[in-house]
Amino acid sequence: MKKISIGYYIIASAIIWGVVIIACAVTLAGTPQVVTVNWILAVASAAHLLFIWGPLAGAIGKAKKEARE
């Protein structure tokens, strides 16, 4: 995996999650649904880490191992 493509994943991920969190905060400010949305964001964040960054971390580790050999 190229270093440039990994950088794009990181930047895209940060932008997407930043927009989602800010949009939820602005939309739900002062409403009783804030607690529910906090749980949704927490579950989505955990799923994102598990399904996106887990495999990506494995690919990075594999690329580093291959570079050493």
CHARMM internal coordinates of N, CA and C (Angstrom, degrees):
IC EDIT
DIST 1 N 1 CA 1.4504
DIST 1 CA 1 C 1.5226
ANGL 1 N 1 CA 1 C 108.73
DIST 1 C 2 N 1.3107
ANGL 1 CA 1 C 2 N 116.64
DIHE 1 N 1 CA 1 C 2 N 132.60
DIST 2 N 2 CA 1.4543
ANGL 1 C 2 N 2 CA 120.88
DIHE 1 CA 1 C 2 N 2 CA -178.47
DIST 2 CA 2 C 1.5224
ANGL 2 N 2 CA 2 C 110.89
DIHE 1 C 2 N 2 CA 2 C -75.42
DIST 2 C 3 N 1.3291
ANGL 2 CA 2 C 3 N 115.41
DIHE 2 N 2 CA 2 C 3 N 149.28
DIST 3 N 3 CA 1.4590
ANGL 2 C 3 N 3 CA 119.97
DIHE 2 CA 2 C 3 N 3 CA 178.60
DIST 3 CA 3 C 1.5302
ANGL 3 N 3 CA 3 C 111.35
DIHE 2 C 3 N 3 CA 3 C -63.63
DIST 3 C 4 N 1.3125
ANGL 3 CA 3 C 4 N 117.34
DIHE 3 N 3 CA 3 C 4 N -35.07
DIST 4 N 4 CA 1.4629
ANGL 3 C 4 N 4 CA 120.73
DIHE 3 CA 3 C 4 N 4 CA -179.02
DIST 4 CA 4 C 1.5263
ANGL 4 N 4 CA 4 C 110.57
DIHE 3 C 4 N 4 CA 4 C -63.76
DIST 4 C 5 N 1.3145
ANGL 4 CA 4 C 5 N 118.68
DIHE 4 N 4 CA 4 C 5 N -43.40
DIST 5 N 5 CA 1.4585
ANGL 4 C 5 N 5 CA 120.25
DIHE 4 CA 4 C 5 N 5 CA -179.13
DIST 5 CA 5 C 1.5215
ANGL 5 N 5 CA 5 C 111.26
DIHE 4 C 5 N 5 CA 5 C -65.97
DIST 5 C 6 N 1.3140
ANGL 5 CA 5 C 6 N 118.30
DIHE 5 N 5 CA 5 C 6 N -33.96
DIST 6 N 6 CA 1.4556
ANGL 5 C 6 N 6 CA 121.55
DIHE 5 CA 5 C 6 N 6 CA 177.13
DIST 6 CA 6 C 1.5266
ANGL 6 N 6 CA 6 C 109.96
DIHE 5 C 6 N 6 CA 6 C -65.27
DIST 6 C 7 N 1.3118
ANGL 6 CA 6 C 7 N 117.06
DIHE 6 N 6 CA 6 C 7 N -40.34
DIST 7 N 7 CA 1.4606
ANGL 6 C 7 N 7 CA 121.15
DIHE 6 CA 6 C 7 N 7 CA 178.20
DIST 7 CA 7 C 1.5218
ANGL 7 N 7 CA 7 C 111.77
DIHE 6 C 7 N 7 CA 7 C -61.76
DIST 7 C 8 N 1.3281
ANGL 7 CA 7 C 8 N 116.81
DIHE 7 N 7 CA 7 C 8 N -38.81
DIST 8 N 8 CA 1.4611
ANGL 7 C 8 N 8 CA 119.98
DIHE 7 CA 7 C 8 N 8 CA 177.96
DIST 8 CA 8 C 1.5225
ANGL 8 N 8 CA 8 C 111.34
DIHE 7 C 8 N 8 CA 8 C -64.35
DIST 8 C 9 N 1.3291
ANGL 8 CA 8 C 9 N 117.38
DIHE 8 N 8 CA 8 C 9 N -39.45
DIST 9 N 9 CA 1.4609
ANGL 8 C 9 N 9 CA 120.71
DIHE 8 CA 8 C 9 N 9 CA 176.85
DIST 9 CA 9 C 1.5250
ANGL 9 N 9 CA 9 C 110.85
DIHE 8 C 9 N 9 CA 9 C -60.66
DIST 9 C 10 N 1.2973
ANGL 9 CA 9 C 10 N 116.37
DIHE 9 N 9 CA 9 C 10 N -44.84
DIST 10 N 10 CA 1.4606
ANGL 9 C 10 N 10 CA 121.24
DIHE 9 CA 9 C 10 N 10 CA -178.36
DIST 10 CA 10 C 1.5230
ANGL 10 N 10 CA 10 C 110.74
DIHE 9 C 10 N 10 CA 10 C -63.75
DIST 10 C 11 N 1.3092
ANGL 10 CA 10 C 11 N 117.10
DIHE 10 N 10 CA 10 C 11 N -47.43
DIST 11 N 11 CA 1.4636
ANGL 10 C 11 N 11 CA 120.89
DIHE 10 CA 10 C 11 N 11 CA -179.21
DIST 11 CA 11 C 1.5243
ANGL 11 N 11 CA 11 C 110.86
DIHE 10 C 11 N 11 CA 11 C -65.30
DIST 11 C 12 N 1.3150
ANGL 11 CA 11 C 12 N 117.60
DIHE 11 N 11 CA 11 C 12 N -45.04
DIST 12 N 12 CA 1.4686
ANGL 11 C 12 N 12 CA 120.62
DIHE 11 CA 11 C 12 N 12 CA -179.93
DIST 12 CA 12 C 1.5257
ANGL 12 N 12 CA 12 C 111.18
DIHE 11 C 12 N 12 CA 12 C -63.10
DIST 12 C 13 N 1.3022
ANGL 12 CA 12 C 13 N 116.43
DIHE 12 N 12 CA 12 C 13 N -41.51
DIST 13 N 13 CA 1.4601
ANGL 12 C 13 N 13 CA 120.54
DIHE 12 CA 12 C 13 N 13 CA 179.21
DIST 13 CA 13 C 1.5234
ANGL 13 N 13 CA 13 C 111.29
DIHE 12 C 13 N 13 CA 13 C -62.50
DIST 13 C 14 N 1.3081
ANGL 13 CA 13 C 14 N 116.52
DIHE 13 N 13 CA 13 C 14 N -45.43
DIST 14 N 14 CA 1.4643
ANGL 13 C 14 N 14 CA 120.53
DIHE 13 CA 13 C 14 N 14 CA -179.95
DIST 14 CA 14 C 1.5275
ANGL 14 N 14 CA 14 C 111.48
DIHE 13 C 14 N 14 CA 14 C -63.52
DIST 14 C 15 N 1.3061
ANGL 14 CA 14 C 15 N 117.30
DIHE 14 N 14 CA 14 C 15 N -41.94
DIST 15 N 15 CA 1.4640
ANGL 14 C 15 N 15 CA 120.89
DIHE 14 CA 14 C 15 N 15 CA 179.90
DIST 15 CA 15 C 1.5242
ANGL 15 N 15 CA 15 C 110.70
DIHE 14 C 15 N 15 CA 15 C -65.26
DIST 15 C 16 N 1.3130
ANGL 15 CA 15 C 16 N 117.04
DIHE 15 N 15 CA 15 C 16 N -46.51
DIST 16 N 16 CA 1.4693
ANGL 15 C 16 N 16 CA 120.62
DIHE 15 CA 15 C 16 N 16 CA -178.94
DIST 16 CA 16 C 1.5215
ANGL 16 N 16 CA 16 C 111.14
DIHE 15 C 16 N 16 CA 16 C -60.99
DIST 16 C 17 N 1.3203
ANGL 16 CA 16 C 17 N 117.25
DIHE 16 N 16 CA 16 C 17 N -50.59
DIST 17 N 17 CA 1.4608
ANGL 16 C 17 N 17 CA 119.19
DIHE 16 CA 16 C 17 N 17 CA -178.48
DIST 17 CA 17 C 1.5226
ANGL 17 N 17 CA 17 C 112.05
DIHE 16 C 17 N 17 CA 17 C -67.30
DIST 17 C 18 N 1.3045
ANGL 17 CA 17 C 18 N 117.93
DIHE 17 N 17 CA 17 C 18 N -35.09
DIST 18 N 18 CA 1.4616
ANGL 17 C 18 N 18 CA 119.97
DIHE 17 CA 17 C 18 N 18 CA 176.62
DIST 18 CA 18 C 1.5172
ANGL 18 N 18 CA 18 C 111.69
DIHE 17 C 18 N 18 CA 18 C -62.02
DIST 18 C 19 N 1.3214
ANGL 18 CA 18 C 19 N 116.73
DIHE 18 N 18 CA 18 C 19 N -44.80
DIST 19 N 19 CA 1.4641
ANGL 18 C 19 N 19 CA 120.93
DIHE 18 CA 18 C 19 N 19 CA 179.29
DIST 19 CA 19 C 1.5258
ANGL 19 N 19 CA 19 C 110.83
DIHE 18 C 19 N 19 CA 19 C -65.34
DIST 19 C 20 N 1.3142
ANGL 19 CA 19 C 20 N 117.52
DIHE 19 N 19 CA 19 C 20 N -42.65
DIST 20 N 20 CA 1.4658
ANGL 19 C 20 N 20 CA 120.96
DIHE 19 CA 19 C 20 N 20 CA -179.67
DIST 20 CA 20 C 1.5215
ANGL 20 N 20 CA 20 C 111.14
DIHE 19 C 20 N 20 CA 20 C -61.93
DIST 20 C 21 N 1.3053
ANGL 20 CA 20 C 21 N 117.20
DIHE 20 N 20 CA 20 C 21 N -47.85
DIST 21 N 21 CA 1.4665
ANGL 20 C 21 N 21 CA 120.74
DIHE 20 CA 20 C 21 N 21 CA -177.70
DIST 21 CA 21 C 1.5172
ANGL 21 N 21 CA 21 C 111.44
DIHE 20 C 21 N 21 CA 21 C -66.18
DIST 21 C 22 N 1.3143
ANGL 21 CA 21 C 22 N 118.13
DIHE 21 N 21 CA 21 C 22 N -43.45
DIST 22 N 22 CA 1.4635
ANGL 21 C 22 N 22 CA 120.74
DIHE 21 CA 21 C 22 N 22 CA 178.71
DIST 22 CA 22 C 1.5271
ANGL 22 N 22 CA 22 C 110.74
DIHE 21 C 22 N 22 CA 22 C -65.03
DIST 22 C 23 N 1.3245
ANGL 22 CA 22 C 23 N 117.83
DIHE 22 N 22 CA 22 C 23 N -42.42
DIST 23 N 23 CA 1.4639
ANGL 22 C 23 N 23 CA 120.83
DIHE 22 CA 22 C 23 N 23 CA 179.72
DIST 23 CA 23 C 1.5275
ANGL 23 N 23 CA 23 C 111.11
DIHE 22 C 23 N 23 CA 23 C -62.88
DIST 23 C 24 N 1.3127
ANGL 23 CA 23 C 24 N 117.19
DIHE 23 N 23 CA 23 C 24 N -42.11
DIST 24 N 24 CA 1.4692
ANGL 23 C 24 N 24 CA 119.93
DIHE 23 CA 23 C 24 N 24 CA 178.11
DIST 24 CA 24 C 1.5285
ANGL 24 N 24 CA 24 C 111.28
DIHE 23 C 24 N 24 CA 24 C -64.75
DIST 24 C 25 N 1.2954
ANGL 24 CA 24 C 25 N 116.89
DIHE 24 N 24 CA 24 C 25 N -42.58
DIST 25 N 25 CA 1.4640
ANGL 24 C 25 N 25 CA 120.25
DIHE 24 CA 24 C 25 N 25 CA -179.40
DIST 25 CA 25 C 1.5207
ANGL 25 N 25 CA 25 C 111.63
DIHE 24 C 25 N 25 CA 25 C -64.03
DIST 25 C 26 N 1.3079
ANGL 25 CA 25 C 26 N 117.37
DIHE 25 N 25 CA 25 C 26 N -44.03
DIST 26 N 26 CA 1.4696
ANGL 25 C 26 N 26 CA 121.14
DIHE 25 CA 25 C 26 N 26 CA -179.40
DIST 26 CA 26 C 1.5299
ANGL 26 N 26 CA 26 C 110.74
DIHE 25 C 26 N 26 CA 26 C -67.92
DIST 26 C 27 N 1.3149
ANGL 26 CA 26 C 27 N 116.72
DIHE 26 N 26 CA 26 C 27 N -43.27
DIST 27 N 27 CA 1.4584
ANGL 26 C 27 N 27 CA 121.51
DIHE 26 CA 26 C 27 N 27 CA -176.64
DIST 27 CA 27 C 1.5282
ANGL 27 N 27 CA 27 C 112.00
DIHE 26 C 27 N 27 CA 27 C -67.07
DIST 27 C 28 N 1.3102
ANGL 27 CA 27 C 28 N 117.20
DIHE 27 N 27 CA 27 C 28 N -38.62
DIST 28 N 28 CA 1.4613
ANGL 27 C 28 N 28 CA 120.84
DIHE 27 CA 27 C 28 N 28 CA -171.39
DIST 28 CA 28 C 1.5228
ANGL 28 N 28 CA 28 C 114.62
DIHE 27 C 28 N 28 CA 28 C -103.75
DIST 28 C 29 N 1.2861
ANGL 28 CA 28 C 29 N 118.09
DIHE 28 N 28 CA 28 C 29 N 7.32
DIST 29 N 29 CA 1.4671
ANGL 28 C 29 N 29 CA 120.63
DIHE 28 CA 28 C 29 N 29 CA -178.75
DIST 29 CA 29 C 1.5347
ANGL 29 N 29 CA 29 C 110.02
DIHE 28 C 29 N 29 CA 29 C -57.06
DIST 29 C 30 N 1.3166
ANGL 29 CA 29 C 30 N 115.85
DIHE 29 N 29 CA 29 C 30 N 125.80
DIST 30 N 30 CA 1.4539
ANGL 29 C 30 N 30 CA 121.50
DIHE 29 CA 29 C 30 N 30 CA 176.79
DIST 30 CA 30 C 1.5227
ANGL 30 N 30 CA 30 C 115.22
DIHE 29 C 30 N 30 CA 30 C 80.44
DIST 30 C 31 N 1.2969
ANGL 30 CA 30 C 31 N 119.34
DIHE 30 N 30 CA 30 C 31 N 9.43
DIST 31 N 31 CA 1.4637
ANGL 30 C 31 N 31 CA 121.19
DIHE 30 CA 30 C 31 N 31 CA 179.66
DIST 31 CA 31 C 1.5275
ANGL 31 N 31 CA 31 C 109.65
DIHE 30 C 31 N 31 CA 31 C -108.52
DIST 31 C 32 N 1.3350
ANGL 31 CA 31 C 32 N 117.48
DIHE 31 N 31 CA 31 C 32 N 158.22
DIST 32 N 32 CA 1.4645
ANGL 31 C 32 N 32 CA 119.08
DIHE 31 CA 31 C 32 N 32 CA 179.25
DIST 32 CA 32 C 1.5356
ANGL 32 N 32 CA 32 C 113.61
DIHE 31 C 32 N 32 CA 32 C -73.53
DIST 32 C 33 N 1.3260
ANGL 32 CA 32 C 33 N 118.05
DIHE 32 N 32 CA 32 C 33 N -9.14
DIST 33 N 33 CA 1.4638
ANGL 32 C 33 N 33 CA 120.63
DIHE 32 CA 32 C 33 N 33 CA -179.63
DIST 33 CA 33 C 1.5244
ANGL 33 N 33 CA 33 C 113.28
DIHE 32 C 33 N 33 CA 33 C -79.76
DIST 33 C 34 N 1.3100
ANGL 33 CA 33 C 34 N 117.19
DIHE 33 N 33 CA 33 C 34 N -2.37
DIST 34 N 34 CA 1.4635
ANGL 33 C 34 N 34 CA 120.71
DIHE 33 CA 33 C 34 N 34 CA -177.74
DIST 34 CA 34 C 1.5268
ANGL 34 N 34 CA 34 C 110.82
DIHE 33 C 34 N 34 CA 34 C -58.18
DIST 34 C 35 N 1.3248
ANGL 34 CA 34 C 35 N 117.59
DIHE 34 N 34 CA 34 C 35 N -41.83
DIST 35 N 35 CA 1.4578
ANGL 34 C 35 N 35 CA 121.12
DIHE 34 CA 34 C 35 N 35 CA -178.25
DIST 35 CA 35 C 1.5292
ANGL 35 N 35 CA 35 C 110.55
DIHE 34 C 35 N 35 CA 35 C -63.72
DIST 35 C 36 N 1.3176
ANGL 35 CA 35 C 36 N 116.55
DIHE 35 N 35 CA 35 C 36 N -43.76
DIST 36 N 36 CA 1.4650
ANGL 35 C 36 N 36 CA 120.67
DIHE 35 CA 35 C 36 N 36 CA 179.13
DIST 36 CA 36 C 1.5197
ANGL 36 N 36 CA 36 C 111.18
DIHE 35 C 36 N 36 CA 36 C -62.16
DIST 36 C 37 N 1.3052
ANGL 36 CA 36 C 37 N 115.75
DIHE 36 N 36 CA 36 C 37 N -44.43
DIST 37 N 37 CA 1.4654
ANGL 36 C 37 N 37 CA 119.41
DIHE 36 CA 36 C 37 N 37 CA -179.12
DIST 37 CA 37 C 1.5242
ANGL 37 N 37 CA 37 C 110.72
DIHE 36 C 37 N 37 CA 37 C -67.22
DIST 37 C 38 N 1.3145
ANGL 37 CA 37 C 38 N 118.65
DIHE 37 N 37 CA 37 C 38 N -34.03
DIST 38 N 38 CA 1.4625
ANGL 37 C 38 N 38 CA 120.76
DIHE 37 CA 37 C 38 N 38 CA 176.03
DIST 38 CA 38 C 1.5265
ANGL 38 N 38 CA 38 C 110.52
DIHE 37 C 38 N 38 CA 38 C -59.25
DIST 38 C 39 N 1.3319
ANGL 38 CA 38 C 39 N 117.26
DIHE 38 N 38 CA 38 C 39 N -41.36
DIST 39 N 39 CA 1.4655
ANGL 38 C 39 N 39 CA 120.35
DIHE 38 CA 38 C 39 N 39 CA 177.70
DIST 39 CA 39 C 1.5159
ANGL 39 N 39 CA 39 C 110.84
DIHE 38 C 39 N 39 CA 39 C -66.05
DIST 39 C 40 N 1.3132
ANGL 39 CA 39 C 40 N 116.87
DIHE 39 N 39 CA 39 C 40 N -41.26
DIST 40 N 40 CA 1.4629
ANGL 39 C 40 N 40 CA 120.36
DIHE 39 CA 39 C 40 N 40 CA 178.78
DIST 40 CA 40 C 1.5299
ANGL 40 N 40 CA 40 C 110.20
DIHE 39 C 40 N 40 CA 40 C -61.42
DIST 40 C 41 N 1.3130
ANGL 40 CA 40 C 41 N 116.89
DIHE 40 N 40 CA 40 C 41 N -45.01
DIST 41 N 41 CA 1.4662
ANGL 40 C 41 N 41 CA 120.34
DIHE 40 CA 40 C 41 N 41 CA 178.91
DIST 41 CA 41 C 1.5228
ANGL 41 N 41 CA 41 C 111.58
DIHE 40 C 41 N 41 CA 41 C -64.39
DIST 41 C 42 N 1.3225
ANGL 41 CA 41 C 42 N 116.89
DIHE 41 N 41 CA 41 C 42 N -37.45
DIST 42 N 42 CA 1.4667
ANGL 41 C 42 N 42 CA 120.07
DIHE 41 CA 41 C 42 N 42 CA 179.61
DIST 42 CA 42 C 1.5295
ANGL 42 N 42 CA 42 C 110.64
DIHE 41 C 42 N 42 CA 42 C -65.68
DIST 42 C 43 N 1.3286
ANGL 42 CA 42 C 43 N 117.11
DIHE 42 N 42 CA 42 C 43 N -43.85
DIST 43 N 43 CA 1.4601
ANGL 42 C 43 N 43 CA 120.59
DIHE 42 CA 42 C 43 N 43 CA 179.22
DIST 43 CA 43 C 1.5296
ANGL 43 N 43 CA 43 C 110.35
DIHE 42 C 43 N 43 CA 43 C -66.69
DIST 43 C 44 N 1.3151
ANGL 43 CA 43 C 44 N 116.61
DIHE 43 N 43 CA 43 C 44 N -41.81
DIST 44 N 44 CA 1.4643
ANGL 43 C 44 N 44 CA 120.12
DIHE 43 CA 43 C 44 N 44 CA 179.05
DIST 44 CA 44 C 1.5284
ANGL 44 N 44 CA 44 C 110.81
DIHE 43 C 44 N 44 CA 44 C -63.59
DIST 44 C 45 N 1.3059
ANGL 44 CA 44 C 45 N 116.90
DIHE 44 N 44 CA 44 C 45 N -39.65
DIST 45 N 45 CA 1.4665
ANGL 44 C 45 N 45 CA 120.38
DIHE 44 CA 44 C 45 N 45 CA 178.02
DIST 45 CA 45 C 1.5256
ANGL 45 N 45 CA 45 C 111.07
DIHE 44 C 45 N 45 CA 45 C -63.60
DIST 45 C 46 N 1.3177
ANGL 45 CA 45 C 46 N 116.10
DIHE 45 N 45 CA 45 C 46 N -44.00
DIST 46 N 46 CA 1.4675
ANGL 45 C 46 N 46 CA 119.28
DIHE 45 CA 45 C 46 N 46 CA 178.99
DIST 46 CA 46 C 1.5302
ANGL 46 N 46 CA 46 C 111.04
DIHE 45 C 46 N 46 CA 46 C -63.53
DIST 46 C 47 N 1.3344
ANGL 46 CA 46 C 47 N 116.60
DIHE 46 N 46 CA 46 C 47 N -42.50
DIST 47 N 47 CA 1.4649
ANGL 46 C 47 N 47 CA 120.12
DIHE 46 CA 46 C 47 N 47 CA 178.47
DIST 47 CA 47 C 1.5229
ANGL 47 N 47 CA 47 C 110.66
DIHE 46 C 47 N 47 CA 47 C -63.87
DIST 47 C 48 N 1.3133
ANGL 47 CA 47 C 48 N 116.41
DIHE 47 N 47 CA 47 C 48 N -39.25
DIST 48 N 48 CA 1.4667
ANGL 47 C 48 N 48 CA 121.05
DIHE 47 CA 47 C 48 N 48 CA 178.65
DIST 48 CA 48 C 1.5225
ANGL 48 N 48 CA 48 C 110.60
DIHE 47 C 48 N 48 CA 48 C -62.16
DIST 48 C 49 N 1.3149
ANGL 48 CA 48 C 49 N 116.13
DIHE 48 N 48 CA 48 C 49 N -45.74
DIST 49 N 49 CA 1.4619
ANGL 48 C 49 N 49 CA 119.13
DIHE 48 CA 48 C 49 N 49 CA 178.52
DIST 49 CA 49 C 1.5255
ANGL 49 N 49 CA 49 C 111.22
DIHE 48 C 49 N 49 CA 49 C -62.76
DIST 49 C 50 N 1.3088
ANGL 49 CA 49 C 50 N 116.30
DIHE 49 N 49 CA 49 C 50 N -41.01
DIST 50 N 50 CA 1.4505
ANGL 49 C 50 N 50 CA 120.59
DIHE 49 CA 49 C 50 N 50 CA -176.22
DIST 50 CA 50 C 1.5241
ANGL 50 N 50 CA 50 C 112.36
DIHE 49 C 50 N 50 CA 50 C -70.95
DIST 50 C 51 N 1.3207
ANGL 50 CA 50 C 51 N 117.59
DIHE 50 N 50 CA 50 C 51 N -46.92
DIST 51 N 51 CA 1.4634
ANGL 50 C 51 N 51 CA 120.99
DIHE 50 CA 50 C 51 N 51 CA -171.76
DIST 51 CA 51 C 1.5220
ANGL 51 N 51 CA 51 C 114.39
DIHE 50 C 51 N 51 CA 51 C -92.68
DIST 51 C 52 N 1.3126
ANGL 51 CA 51 C 52 N 118.84
DIHE 51 N 51 CA 51 C 52 N -21.51
DIST 52 N 52 CA 1.4657
ANGL 51 C 52 N 52 CA 120.81
DIHE 51 CA 51 C 52 N 52 CA 179.44
DIST 52 CA 52 C 1.5235
ANGL 52 N 52 CA 52 C 110.59
DIHE 51 C 52 N 52 CA 52 C -103.65
DIST 52 C 53 N 1.3200
ANGL 52 CA 52 C 53 N 116.78
DIHE 52 N 52 CA 52 C 53 N -57.00
DIST 53 N 53 CA 1.4603
ANGL 52 C 53 N 53 CA 119.58
DIHE 52 CA 52 C 53 N 53 CA -173.21
DIST 53 CA 53 C 1.5158
ANGL 53 N 53 CA 53 C 113.17
DIHE 52 C 53 N 53 CA 53 C -78.02
DIST 53 C 54 N 1.3285
ANGL 53 CA 53 C 54 N 118.27
DIHE 53 N 53 CA 53 C 54 N -25.48
DIST 54 N 54 CA 1.4621
ANGL 53 C 54 N 54 CA 119.94
DIHE 53 CA 53 C 54 N 54 CA 175.79
DIST 54 CA 54 C 1.5174
ANGL 54 N 54 CA 54 C 111.83
DIHE 53 C 54 N 54 CA 54 C -60.96
DIST 54 C 55 N 1.3418
ANGL 54 CA 54 C 55 N 118.02
DIHE 54 N 54 CA 54 C 55 N -57.04
DIST 55 N 55 CA 1.4676
ANGL 54 C 55 N 55 CA 119.29
DIHE 54 CA 54 C 55 N 55 CA 177.39
DIST 55 CA 55 C 1.5294
ANGL 55 N 55 CA 55 C 113.36
DIHE 54 C 55 N 55 CA 55 C -62.40
DIST 55 C 56 N 1.3182
ANGL 55 CA 55 C 56 N 116.54
DIHE 55 N 55 CA 55 C 56 N -35.40
DIST 56 N 56 CA 1.4560
ANGL 55 C 56 N 56 CA 119.47
DIHE 55 CA 55 C 56 N 56 CA 179.25
DIST 56 CA 56 C 1.5260
ANGL 56 N 56 CA 56 C 110.74
DIHE 55 C 56 N 56 CA 56 C -65.84
DIST 56 C 57 N 1.3208
ANGL 56 CA 56 C 57 N 117.09
DIHE 56 N 56 CA 56 C 57 N -40.61
DIST 57 N 57 CA 1.4645
ANGL 56 C 57 N 57 CA 120.46
DIHE 56 CA 56 C 57 N 57 CA 176.96
DIST 57 CA 57 C 1.5272
ANGL 57 N 57 CA 57 C 110.47
DIHE 56 C 57 N 57 CA 57 C -63.47
DIST 57 C 58 N 1.3361
ANGL 57 CA 57 C 58 N 116.57
DIHE 57 N 57 CA 57 C 58 N -38.85
DIST 58 N 58 CA 1.4624
ANGL 57 C 58 N 58 CA 120.10
DIHE 57 CA 57 C 58 N 58 CA 176.02
DIST 58 CA 58 C 1.5179
ANGL 58 N 58 CA 58 C 111.87
DIHE 57 C 58 N 58 CA 58 C -62.22
DIST 58 C 59 N 1.3243
ANGL 58 CA 58 C 59 N 116.26
DIHE 58 N 58 CA 58 C 59 N -41.50
DIST 59 N 59 CA 1.4634
ANGL 58 C 59 N 59 CA 120.61
DIHE 58 CA 58 C 59 N 59 CA 179.20
DIST 59 CA 59 C 1.5253
ANGL 59 N 59 CA 59 C 110.95
DIHE 58 C 59 N 59 CA 59 C -66.22
DIST 59 C 60 N 1.3104
ANGL 59 CA 59 C 60 N 116.82
DIHE 59 N 59 CA 59 C 60 N -39.17
DIST 60 N 60 CA 1.4727
ANGL 59 C 60 N 60 CA 120.58
DIHE 59 CA 59 C 60 N 60 CA 178.18
DIST 60 CA 60 C 1.5230
ANGL 60 N 60 CA 60 C 109.58
DIHE 59 C 60 N 60 CA 60 C -64.43
DIST 60 C 61 N 1.3371
ANGL 60 CA 60 C 61 N 116.62
DIHE 60 N 60 CA 60 C 61 N -44.96
DIST 61 N 61 CA 1.4614
ANGL 60 C 61 N 61 CA 120.41
DIHE 60 CA 60 C 61 N 61 CA 178.28
DIST 61 CA 61 C 1.5150
ANGL 61 N 61 CA 61 C 112.14
DIHE 60 C 61 N 61 CA 61 C -60.95
DIST 61 C 62 N 1.3203
ANGL 61 CA 61 C 62 N 116.29
DIHE 61 N 61 CA 61 C 62 N -41.15
DIST 62 N 62 CA 1.4642
ANGL 61 C 62 N 62 CA 120.77
DIHE 61 CA 61 C 62 N 62 CA 178.64
DIST 62 CA 62 C 1.5225
ANGL 62 N 62 CA 62 C 110.76
DIHE 61 C 62 N 62 CA 62 C -64.70
DIST 62 C 63 N 1.3433
ANGL 62 CA 62 C 63 N 116.62
DIHE 62 N 62 CA 62 C 63 N -42.07
DIST 63 N 63 CA 1.4588
ANGL 62 C 63 N 63 CA 120.18
DIHE 62 CA 62 C 63 N 63 CA 179.58
DIST 63 CA 63 C 1.5357
ANGL 63 N 63 CA 63 C 111.20
DIHE 62 C 63 N 63 CA 63 C -64.46
DIST 63 C 64 N 1.3249
ANGL 63 CA 63 C 64 N 116.72
DIHE 63 N 63 CA 63 C 64 N -38.97
DIST 64 N 64 CA 1.4643
ANGL 63 C 64 N 64 CA 119.75
DIHE 63 CA 63 C 64 N 64 CA 178.90
DIST 64 CA 64 C 1.5354
ANGL 64 N 64 CA 64 C 110.14
DIHE 63 C 64 N 64 CA 64 C -67.07
DIST 64 C 65 N 1.3314
ANGL 64 CA 64 C 65 N 116.29
DIHE 64 N 64 CA 64 C 65 N -39.62
DIST 65 N 65 CA 1.4699
ANGL 64 C 65 N 65 CA 119.76
DIHE 64 CA 64 C 65 N 65 CA 179.10
DIST 65 CA 65 C 1.5170
ANGL 65 N 65 CA 65 C 110.52
DIHE 64 C 65 N 65 CA 65 C -64.46
DIST 65 C 66 N 1.3385
ANGL 65 CA 65 C 66 N 116.86
DIHE 65 N 65 CA 65 C 66 N -42.36
DIST 66 N 66 CA 1.4576
ANGL 65 C 66 N 66 CA 119.92
DIHE 65 CA 65 C 66 N 66 CA 178.91
DIST 66 CA 66 C 1.5159
ANGL 66 N 66 CA 66 C 111.81
DIHE 65 C 66 N 66 CA 66 C -66.56
DIST 66 C 67 N 1.3322
ANGL 66 CA 66 C 67 N 117.41
DIHE 66 N 66 CA 66 C 67 N -33.32
DIST 67 N 67 CA 1.4589
ANGL 66 C 67 N 67 CA 120.73
DIHE 66 CA 66 C 67 N 67 CA 178.53
DIST 67 CA 67 C 1.5214
ANGL 67 N 67 CA 67 C 111.61
DIHE 66 C 67 N 67 CA 67 C -67.67
DIST 67 C 68 N 1.3222
ANGL 67 CA 67 C 68 N 117.16
DIHE 67 N 67 CA 67 C 68 N -32.94
DIST 68 N 68 CA 1.4621
ANGL 67 C 68 N 68 CA 121.21
DIHE 67 CA 67 C 68 N 68 CA 179.11
DIST 68 CA 68 C 1.5304
ANGL 68 N 68 CA 68 C 111.61
DIHE 67 C 68 N 68 CA 68 C -70.98
DIST 68 C 69 N 1.3220
ANGL 68 CA 68 C 69 N 115.92
DIHE 68 N 68 CA 68 C 69 N -29.56
DIST 69 N 69 CA 1.4754
ANGL 68 C 69 N 69 CA 119.29
DIHE 68 CA 68 C 69 N 69 CA -175.74
DIST 69 CA 69 C 1.4884
ANGL 69 N 69 CA 69 C 112.99
DIHE 68 C 69 N 69 CA 69 C -82.88
END
COOR INIT
IC SEED 1 N 1 CA 1 C
IC BUILD
